[in-house]
């Protein structure tokens, strides 16, 4: 069943979706309303008050699962439910990592139900939950597809070398983008964002590692190496200066795409898959994605289970299902991020041959040389740097 929220404005939007008067993407862009603002019940079936066997409550990011505009549902997820009899409530509740973790941190600490059985979070933030012993390990023996198909560059995490607690779902690059119609001169390097004719038309990302990682790379820092306070502060000073001089229009999480589409932002920092998807929606390359010559940070978003998860066996089946090459290719065709599944490229060659050669989904050797995995921060560093970053953002 689909519940309609009590708020009359939200309720009218939801009813429009249910009657197919507007598309899902129009909901998040043209109307400027995020998934978290609507509440999960507008996008999924009725959420259970607490976990139970046979029902998985999965929290993830907007635009992060294949979606059919005509039927208003998720084809691969529907197929999983039909094949297994397991229900999945899918919530697009993650706009940025820290905000989402902040919402559930008290329940995690008290070992109470968070409202979710499965999260898809970025490794660089996921490590904070892991350090608190608040995650349940996966049993890799129950996931043969994961064992056979996980690509080499995703196989190990600094905090989880054997990938017992964090199973990669998607990866991608943080880079630059610009509007090819409204700003045809474009941007090639981070410093190009500070051009006078872009004043008040630039967006940065609320994910600290991504924004500062890009700046640090341009400053010649090996972000995978042993950088520290000096390098962090030098990058932070750039953000502070550009915000103070009103070069920056906004600093956002996943919802930054709204500002691209409504023309408030002409250039900025972005995530690779978002730009590919927005262009596909337009039917032409309105926004150009750029990997700077200095390089781009790599991010990996992984499946993880809080300690309170109940349908553990069901979750293992779901995660392993998304490592079937044909399923992974179908998801990749929609989300257009780097898939962790080895066989997905061959499957994509049959599904969409042109996309099988897309280096943003299947990075080639040249692009791989300019992608860097930012080192994991200690808890002390993360707290210190996060506070400094938030202070600069005015939070």
C-alpha positions as CSV (number, residue, x, y, z in Angstrom):
1,X,0.0,0.0,0.0
2,X,1.1,3.6,-0.4
3,X,0.4,6.0,2.4
4,X,-0.3,9.7,1.7
5,X,1.3,12.0,4.2
6,X,-0.8,14.3,6.3
7,X,0.9,17.5,5.1
8,X,-1.5,18.8,2.3
9,X,1.3,20.0,0.0
10,X,3.3,16.9,0.3
11,X,0.1,14.8,-0.1
12,X,-0.8,16.5,-3.3
13,X,2.7,15.8,-4.7
14,X,2.4,12.1,-3.7
15,X,-1.0,11.8,-5.2
16,X,0.4,13.2,-8.5
17,X,3.1,10.6,-8.5
18,X,0.7,7.9,-7.8
19,X,-1.5,9.0,-10.7
20,X,1.6,9.4,-12.9
21,X,0.9,13.1,-13.5
22,X,4.6,13.9,-12.8
23,X,7.7,11.8,-13.1
24,X,10.0,10.9,-10.2
25,X,12.8,13.1,-11.6
26,X,10.4,16.0,-11.9
27,X,9.6,15.5,-8.3
28,X,13.2,15.9,-7.1
29,X,14.2,18.6,-9.6
30,X,11.4,20.7,-10.9
31,X,9.6,20.8,-7.6
32,X,12.8,21.0,-5.6
33,X,11.7,18.5,-2.9
34,X,14.2,15.9,-1.6
35,X,13.3,12.4,-0.8
36,X,14.0,12.8,2.9
37,X,11.6,15.8,3.0
38,X,8.8,13.7,1.5
39,X,9.3,10.8,3.8
40,X,9.9,7.2,2.7
41,X,6.3,6.1,2.6
42,X,5.7,8.3,-0.4
43,X,8.3,6.2,-2.3
44,X,7.8,2.8,-0.9
45,X,5.3,0.6,0.8
46,X,4.3,1.0,4.4
47,X,7.4,1.0,6.6
48,X,7.4,-1.4,9.5
49,X,7.8,-0.1,13.0
50,X,10.6,-2.5,13.7
51,X,12.5,-5.1,11.7
52,X,11.2,-8.6,10.9
53,X,12.0,-11.6,8.8
54,X,10.9,-11.3,5.2
55,X,11.0,-7.5,5.0
56,X,14.1,-5.5,4.3
57,X,14.2,-1.8,4.9
58,X,16.9,-0.4,2.7
59,X,18.1,3.2,2.9
60,X,20.1,4.7,0.0
61,X,20.7,7.7,-2.1
62,X,18.4,9.4,-4.7
63,X,18.9,8.1,-8.3
64,X,20.8,5.1,-7.0
65,X,18.6,2.2,-8.2
66,X,17.1,1.6,-11.7
67,X,13.7,3.2,-11.9
68,X,11.0,2.9,-14.5
69,X,9.2,6.2,-15.1
70,X,6.2,4.5,-16.8
71,X,5.4,2.0,-14.0
72,X,6.9,4.2,-11.2
73,X,8.8,1.3,-9.7
74,X,12.2,-0.4,-9.6
75,X,12.5,-3.2,-12.1
76,X,15.5,-5.1,-10.6
77,X,14.1,-4.8,-7.1
78,X,10.6,-6.0,-8.2
79,X,12.2,-9.0,-9.8
80,X,14.1,-9.9,-6.6
81,X,10.9,-9.7,-4.6
82,X,9.0,-11.8,-7.1
83,X,11.8,-14.4,-7.3
84,X,12.3,-14.7,-3.5
85,X,9.1,-13.7,-1.9
86,X,11.1,-11.2,0.2
87,X,9.6,-7.7,0.6
88,X,11.9,-4.7,0.3
89,X,11.0,-1.2,1.4
90,X,13.4,1.1,-0.4
91,X,14.0,4.6,1.1
92,X,15.8,7.4,-0.7
93,X,16.7,8.9,2.7
94,X,20.5,9.6,2.3
95,X,21.3,13.1,1.1
96,X,24.7,13.2,2.6
97,X,26.5,10.7,4.9
98,X,26.9,12.8,8.1
99,X,23.3,14.0,8.1
100,X,22.0,10.5,7.8
101,X,24.4,9.0,10.4
102,X,23.5,11.9,12.7
103,X,19.8,10.9,12.4
104,X,20.4,7.4,13.5
105,X,23.4,7.7,15.8
106,X,21.4,7.6,19.1
107,X,19.6,4.4,18.1
108,X,22.9,2.9,17.0
109,X,24.5,3.7,20.3
110,X,21.6,2.4,22.3
111,X,21.4,-0.7,20.1
112,X,17.8,0.2,19.1
113,X,16.1,-0.2,15.8
114,X,17.1,2.6,13.4
115,X,14.1,2.1,11.1
116,X,16.4,0.5,8.5
117,X,18.0,-3.0,8.1
118,X,20.4,-2.1,5.4
119,X,22.3,1.2,4.5
120,X,24.2,2.2,1.4
121,X,26.8,4.7,2.8
122,X,30.2,6.0,1.7
123,X,33.2,4.1,3.1
124,X,34.9,7.2,4.4
125,X,31.9,7.9,6.7
126,X,30.9,4.3,7.2
127,X,34.2,3.7,9.0
128,X,32.9,5.9,11.9
129,X,30.0,3.4,12.6
130,X,32.4,0.5,12.2
131,X,34.8,1.9,14.8
132,X,31.9,1.9,17.3
133,X,31.2,-1.8,16.8
134,X,27.7,-0.9,15.5
135,X,27.7,-3.0,12.4
136,X,27.0,-6.7,11.8
137,X,29.4,-8.6,9.7
138,X,28.3,-10.3,6.5
139,X,28.9,-14.0,6.0
140,X,30.7,-14.1,2.7
141,X,30.1,-17.8,2.4
142,X,26.4,-17.0,1.7
143,X,27.3,-14.6,-1.1
144,X,29.0,-16.6,-4.0
145,X,28.4,-13.8,-6.5
146,X,30.2,-11.2,-4.3
147,X,33.1,-13.6,-3.9
148,X,33.4,-14.3,-7.6
149,X,32.5,-10.9,-9.1
150,X,34.0,-8.1,-6.8
151,X,36.5,-6.2,-8.9
152,X,40.0,-5.8,-7.6
153,X,40.1,-2.0,-6.9
154,X,37.0,-2.5,-4.6
155,X,38.2,-5.6,-2.8
156,X,39.8,-4.0,0.2
157,X,39.1,-1.1,2.5
158,X,41.6,0.3,5.0
159,X,39.2,-0.2,7.9
160,X,37.7,-3.5,6.5
161,X,40.5,-5.3,4.6
162,X,38.4,-8.4,3.9
163,X,35.2,-6.6,3.2
164,X,33.3,-8.4,6.0
165,X,31.3,-5.3,7.1
166,X,31.0,-3.2,4.0
167,X,30.2,-4.8,0.6
168,X,30.6,-2.3,-2.3
169,X,27.4,-1.3,-4.1
170,X,28.6,1.6,-6.4
171,X,31.6,3.7,-6.8
172,X,32.4,6.9,-8.6
173,X,34.5,10.0,-9.1
174,X,34.1,13.4,-7.6
175,X,34.9,15.9,-10.4
176,X,33.8,19.2,-11.9
177,X,30.8,20.0,-14.2
178,X,29.6,23.0,-16.1
179,X,26.5,24.0,-18.2
180,X,27.6,23.7,-21.8
181,X,24.9,26.1,-23.0
182,X,25.0,28.8,-20.3
183,X,28.8,28.6,-19.7
184,X,30.4,27.2,-22.8
185,X,33.9,28.3,-21.9
186,X,33.8,25.5,-19.3
187,X,36.1,24.6,-16.5
188,X,39.0,22.2,-16.5
189,X,40.6,22.7,-13.0
190,X,39.2,23.5,-9.6
191,X,40.7,27.0,-9.8
192,X,38.5,27.7,-12.9
193,X,35.5,27.7,-10.5
194,X,36.8,31.0,-9.0
195,X,36.6,33.0,-12.3
196,X,34.8,36.4,-11.9
197,X,32.1,35.5,-14.4
198,X,31.1,32.6,-12.2
199,X,30.5,34.6,-9.1
200,X,27.5,33.4,-7.2
201,X,27.0,30.5,-9.7
202,X,29.2,27.8,-8.2
203,X,28.3,24.8,-6.1
204,X,30.4,22.8,-3.7
205,X,29.6,19.5,-2.1
206,X,28.7,19.0,1.6
207,X,30.8,15.9,1.7
208,X,34.0,17.2,3.2
209,X,36.3,14.5,1.7
210,X,35.0,15.2,-1.8
211,X,35.3,19.0,-1.9
212,X,38.6,19.2,0.0
213,X,40.0,16.2,-1.8
214,X,39.6,17.9,-5.2
215,X,41.2,21.1,-3.8
216,X,44.1,19.2,-2.2
217,X,44.8,17.3,-5.4
218,X,45.1,20.6,-7.3
219,X,47.5,21.8,-4.5
220,X,49.7,18.8,-5.2
221,X,48.8,16.8,-2.2
222,X,48.8,12.9,-2.3
223,X,45.4,12.4,-0.8
224,X,46.1,8.7,-0.4
225,X,49.3,9.4,1.6
226,X,50.2,10.9,5.0
227,X,48.8,14.4,4.7
228,X,47.7,16.2,7.8
229,X,46.6,19.5,9.4
230,X,48.7,21.7,7.2
231,X,47.3,20.3,3.9
232,X,43.8,20.2,5.2
233,X,43.8,23.8,6.4
234,X,45.3,25.0,3.2
235,X,42.4,23.5,1.3
236,X,39.8,24.7,3.8
237,X,41.2,28.2,3.4
238,X,40.2,28.1,-0.3
239,X,36.6,27.1,0.6
240,X,36.4,29.8,3.3
241,X,37.7,32.5,0.9
242,X,35.3,31.6,-1.9
243,X,32.3,31.5,0.4
244,X,33.2,34.8,1.9
245,X,33.6,36.5,-1.4
246,X,30.2,35.0,-2.4
247,X,31.7,33.0,-5.3
248,X,29.7,30.0,-4.0
249,X,26.0,29.8,-4.4
250,X,25.4,26.8,-2.3
251,X,27.0,23.8,-0.6
252,X,24.8,20.7,-0.8
253,X,24.6,16.9,-0.7
254,X,22.8,14.9,-3.3
255,X,20.2,17.6,-3.9
256,X,22.8,19.9,-5.7
257,X,21.4,18.6,-9.0
258,X,18.4,20.8,-8.5
259,X,20.5,23.9,-8.7
260,X,22.1,22.7,-11.9
261,X,18.8,22.1,-13.5
262,X,17.2,25.4,-12.5
263,X,20.2,27.4,-13.7
264,X,21.2,28.7,-10.3
265,X,24.5,27.0,-10.7
266,X,26.6,27.1,-13.9
267,X,29.6,25.1,-12.7
268,X,30.7,23.3,-9.6
269,X,31.8,20.1,-8.0
270,X,29.7,17.0,-8.7
271,X,29.5,13.2,-8.8
272,X,30.1,11.5,-12.1
273,X,26.9,9.4,-12.3
274,X,24.6,12.3,-11.6
275,X,25.8,14.3,-14.6
276,X,25.5,11.3,-16.9
277,X,21.9,10.8,-15.7
278,X,20.9,14.4,-16.0
279,X,22.2,14.5,-19.6
280,X,20.3,11.4,-20.4
281,X,17.1,13.0,-19.1
282,X,17.7,16.0,-21.3
283,X,18.6,13.9,-24.4
284,X,21.7,15.9,-25.0
285,X,24.9,16.9,-23.1
286,X,23.8,20.0,-21.3
287,X,26.3,19.4,-18.5
288,X,29.8,18.3,-19.0
289,X,31.6,16.2,-16.4
290,X,35.4,16.8,-16.1
291,X,38.1,14.8,-14.3
292,X,40.7,17.5,-13.6
293,X,44.3,16.9,-14.8
294,X,45.3,16.9,-11.1
295,X,42.9,14.0,-10.5
296,X,39.6,13.2,-8.8
297,X,38.9,11.4,-5.5
298,X,37.3,8.0,-5.7
299,X,34.4,7.2,-3.5
300,X,32.8,3.8,-2.7
301,X,29.3,3.4,-1.4
302,X,28.8,0.1,0.4
303,X,26.0,-2.1,1.8
304,X,26.2,-2.4,5.6
305,X,23.9,-3.8,8.3
306,X,23.3,-2.2,11.7
307,X,23.6,-4.5,14.7
308,X,19.8,-4.5,15.1
309,X,19.1,-5.9,11.6
310,X,16.6,-8.8,11.8
311,X,16.2,-10.2,8.3
312,X,19.9,-11.0,8.0
313,X,19.6,-14.1,5.7
314,X,17.3,-12.1,3.4
315,X,19.8,-9.2,3.3
316,X,22.5,-11.6,2.2
317,X,20.3,-12.8,-0.7
318,X,19.6,-9.2,-1.7
319,X,23.2,-8.1,-1.7
320,X,24.3,-11.2,-3.7
321,X,21.5,-10.6,-6.2
322,X,22.9,-7.2,-7.0
323,X,26.2,-8.9,-7.9
324,X,24.6,-10.9,-10.7
325,X,26.3,-9.3,-13.8
326,X,23.0,-8.8,-15.7
327,X,21.4,-7.2,-12.7
328,X,24.5,-5.0,-12.0
329,X,24.5,-3.9,-15.7
330,X,20.8,-2.9,-15.5
331,X,21.5,-0.8,-12.4
332,X,24.6,0.7,-14.0
333,X,22.7,1.7,-17.1
334,X,20.4,3.8,-14.9
335,X,22.7,5.1,-12.2
336,X,25.8,5.4,-14.4
337,X,28.3,5.0,-11.6
338,X,31.2,2.6,-11.4
339,X,29.9,-0.9,-10.8
340,X,31.9,-3.2,-8.6
341,X,30.8,-6.3,-10.6
342,X,33.4,-7.9,-12.9
343,X,31.0,-9.4,-15.4
344,X,28.8,-6.2,-15.7
345,X,30.8,-4.9,-18.7
346,X,30.1,-8.0,-20.8
347,X,26.5,-7.9,-19.7
348,X,26.3,-4.1,-20.6
349,X,27.7,-4.9,-24.1
350,X,24.6,-6.8,-24.8
351,X,22.2,-4.4,-22.9
352,X,23.6,-1.1,-24.1
353,X,26.8,-1.5,-26.2
354,X,27.6,2.3,-26.3
355,X,27.5,2.4,-22.5
356,X,30.0,-0.5,-22.2
357,X,32.7,1.9,-23.4
358,X,31.8,4.7,-21.0
359,X,34.9,5.3,-18.8
360,X,32.7,6.8,-16.1
361,X,31.1,3.4,-15.5
362,X,34.1,1.2,-16.6
363,X,37.2,3.4,-16.1
364,X,39.9,2.9,-18.8
365,X,43.6,2.9,-18.0
366,X,44.1,6.6,-18.7
367,X,41.3,7.7,-16.4
368,X,42.3,5.2,-13.7
369,X,45.6,6.9,-13.4
370,X,43.8,10.1,-12.3
371,X,41.6,8.6,-9.7
372,X,42.7,8.6,-6.1
373,X,41.4,6.9,-3.0
374,X,41.6,9.3,-0.1
375,X,43.1,7.8,3.0
376,X,40.8,7.0,5.9
377,X,40.8,9.5,8.7
378,X,41.1,8.6,12.4
379,X,38.2,9.4,14.6
380,X,40.1,12.3,16.1
381,X,41.0,13.7,12.7
382,X,37.4,13.3,11.4
383,X,35.9,15.1,14.4
384,X,38.4,17.9,14.2
385,X,38.2,18.3,10.4
386,X,34.4,18.0,10.3
387,X,33.9,20.7,12.9
388,X,36.3,23.0,11.0
389,X,34.5,22.3,7.7
390,X,31.0,22.9,9.2
391,X,32.2,26.1,10.8
392,X,33.4,27.4,7.4
393,X,30.0,26.4,6.0
394,X,28.3,28.5,8.7
395,X,26.8,25.5,10.5
